[in-house]
């Protein structure tokens, strides 16, 4: 419930990641990973894109993920056994292997100039599509967000330039949705259906980590979805107070 804390409900709400908490594994792991595997198998063109030049950064991402996996995994030289009992081969496309190991979606930004999205596995989009944003810079990626103006863009670029490999960062998005579906791609301009009553709160824990060798920045997205009714009255009230001042961010 990041809206309950002043430091995480303000934009951009950037916080340092605590040691050992770059990756999170929660009680939705098995169900989320089964859905991720199915989407990668059946709808790969919608959830995966990569430029050939991104391969070194993909390989570094996979190596970094392997180092960070917790004790619930059994790691081998050619495959990893996930906590849900699924064996993930390490051969093939590195960013796909990295996405099949953990709950986070992965977006890689090439930092050798203006940051450009040049590789991604996005299985759980919250009202955007990889096809529209792939190959774009930060300003174009966030062009539909009113708050992301030229001043915000300059601040974000400075932050990206200052990220240190040893200190990942995180922030949170939190949105109301009518459906609990994790896979909700929408093109720019499409409205997100929400009746205004009940529904679900969708929280994205977004992490930023600079890879030490390639210098690419990894943008990770861990998604939580809970029924509105599961929140206490105080949490609902604080969310509504926040939303009343940020109508664009809640739709």
Helices and strands as residue ranges (DSSP letters): G 2-4, H 6-9, E 15-16, H 29-42, H 44-47, E 48-50, G 52-54, H 55-68, E 74-75, E 79-81, E 87-89, H 94-101, E 105-110, E 116-121, H 130-133, H 138-141, H 150-162, E 169-177, E 200-210, E 217-227, G 228-230, H 233-245, G 248-250
